[in-house]
Amino acid sequence: MTEQVIKRVLDVDVDGLKGIVKYTIKEMYDLIDDEGFATIEFRLIDEFTMTFNEISEEEKQQGHSMKEEIYKVYGISS
């Protein structure tokens, strides 16, 4: 079996009651068997949680949104 990377994706879960955001970065890839059939699989790259206040502070320091920063750091294309 061989793997062929398709792209990296960002999932964002917001819990407004607790004031937190959970970021999950996954890599999407094709798992190709010996006969040439492919199955799309996902591999966890990173996962972290931040509070609304932490996000606000980071965005002030960096001068752009958390989404832009995560895309840059993890090589995610839009």
Order of alpha helices (4+ residues) and beta strands (2+ residues): beta-beta-beta-alpha-alpha
